[in-house]
Amino acid sequence: MMDQASRIASVRTVDEFDRARAQEYALLATLLTRSPDAHLLSRISGLRGDASPMGMAHIALADAARRTNEQAASREFFALFAGLGNGALLPYASHYLSETLYGRPLARLRETLEGLGLQKAPDRTEPEDHAGFLCEIMSGLAGGSIPASADAERIFFEEHVSRWMGRFFADLERAGSADFYAAVGAAGRTLIDIEVKAFALPT
């Protein structure tokens, strides 16, 4: 979603846990910006889990991927994110935080992105406060592909993600037209819950 406009020296160490977090965010980013094709559904259906909250979310997401197909997932994606019905969702920070679109949350986000040396790629039409775009940024920060200072990820999460995205994923989980995407919502909600607790721990 973002082109790197400048390099920022990184003083943050990326470990296996961070790379796993980056993968979680990257999957959510993909599923929130386009419907999954058959190849991606096949990969998701192979997810394994355990008794942890995230492990259980992975098991449910894999089960949901096996129940659907590319065409059904595409129809579901359209109904949830591109349709005009009662079940359609608005996956934008401005909507959840200021009950408008292109609001102050978007303006603040753009200021933060400028500080990180990032700008929106020309081919991306959605505003930057789209949930999928923010997950993509979190993936880059967690995995180190977006160079940033050691505390930049926590600050970004607290200022632009944690205050609303859990509610969005909960709405997606409960959406009447969601089946596969209900499991996506549960996985996203679980990840955000874990991240909120982790970032609250003393460093």
Secondary structure, DSSP 8 states (H G I E B T S, - for coil): -EEE-S---------HHHHHHHHHHHHHHHHHHS---HHHHHHHHT----SSHHHHHHHHHHHHHHH--HHHHHHHHIIIII--STT----BHHHHHHSSSS-HHHHHHHHHHHHTTEEE-TT--S-TTBHHHHHHHHHHHHHTSS---TTHHHHHHHHHTTTTHHHHHHHHHH-TT-SHHHHHHHHHHHHHHHHHHHHHS--
